Amino acid sequence: MSKTPKFKRKQAVALSYHDKQATAPKVTANGKGKMAEKILSQAKDHDVPIHEDESLVELLSALNINETIPEDLYQVVAEVFAFIYRVDRHEQEHHKIE
């Protein structure tokens, strides 16, 4: 017998980090299903980078809005932010050349 794969609702979590105002990133949006789709749509509309990581979203979705991420997630979230900053910088340099 084959198992039917369980349908997983889409999840999305938005983070922000302002190094002069906070010691760690905080959750600015969190949702499942239609709310997750709205979060992703808003991110795309405002050119906010999107990073897909199902395990990380699962952990972050347990947090409340405006809650700072726990210390045990600092490293993985820092790696995500570093990747996003590198991509942004590369795109800015690429647009300067054109």
C-alpha positions in Angstrom: 0.0 0.0 0.0 1.3 3.4 -0.8 0.8 6.3 1.6 -0.8 9.4 0.3 1.5 12.3 1.1 0.1 14.7 3.6 -0.6 18.2 2.3 1.4 20.7 4.2 0.0 24.2 4.5 2.4 26.9 3.3 4.1 28.8 6.1 6.0 32.1 6.1 7.8 34.1 8.6 9.2 37.6 8.1 12.2 38.8 10.1 13.7 42.2 10.6 16.9 43.3 12.1 18.0 46.9 12.9 21.4 46.6 14.6 21.2 50.0 16.2 17.8 49.2 17.7 17.9 45.6 18.7 20.3 42.9 19.8 18.8 40.2 17.5 16.3 39.8 14.6 12.7 39.8 15.5 9.6 38.3 13.9 7.6 40.9 12.0 5.0 38.6 10.3 4.0 35.0 10.8 1.3 33.0 9.0 0.1 29.8 7.4 -2.0 29.2 4.4 -3.5 32.3 2.9 -1.7 34.5 5.4 1.6 32.9 4.3 0.8 33.6 0.7 0.0 37.3 1.6 3.3 37.6 3.4 5.2 36.2 0.4 3.3 38.4 -2.0 4.1 41.5 0.1 7.7 40.6 0.2 7.9 40.1 -3.6 6.0 43.4 -4.2 8.6 45.3 -2.0 11.6 43.5 -3.4 12.3 41.8 0.0 14.5 38.8 -0.5 12.9 35.4 0.2 14.8 32.5 1.6 13.1 29.1 1.7 14.0 26.8 4.6 11.2 24.6 5.8 12.9 23.6 9.1 13.8 27.2 10.0 10.3 28.4 9.2 8.9 25.6 11.5 11.0 26.8 14.4 10.4 30.5 13.8 6.6 30.1 13.4 6.4 29.2 17.1 7.4 32.8 17.9 5.0 35.7 18.3 5.0 38.9 16.3 7.7 41.3 17.6 9.4 38.5 19.5 13.2 38.4 19.3 14.6 35.1 17.9 16.0 32.8 20.5 19.8 32.7 20.9 20.0 29.1 19.6 18.9 30.4 16.2 21.3 33.3 16.0 23.9 31.4 13.9 21.5 30.0 11.3 19.6 33.3 10.9 22.9 35.2 10.7 23.9 32.9 7.8 20.6 33.7 6.1 21.0 37.4 6.6 24.6 37.3 5.4 23.5 35.5 2.2 20.8 38.0 1.6 23.2 40.9 2.1 25.7 39.4 -0.4 23.0 38.9 -3.0 21.8 42.5 -2.5 25.3 43.9 -2.8 25.9 41.8 -6.0 22.7 43.1 -7.5 23.5 46.7 -6.7 27.0 46.3 -8.2 25.5 44.7 -11.3 23.0 47.5 -11.8 25.8 50.1 -11.5 27.6 48.5 -14.4 24.5 48.7 -16.7 
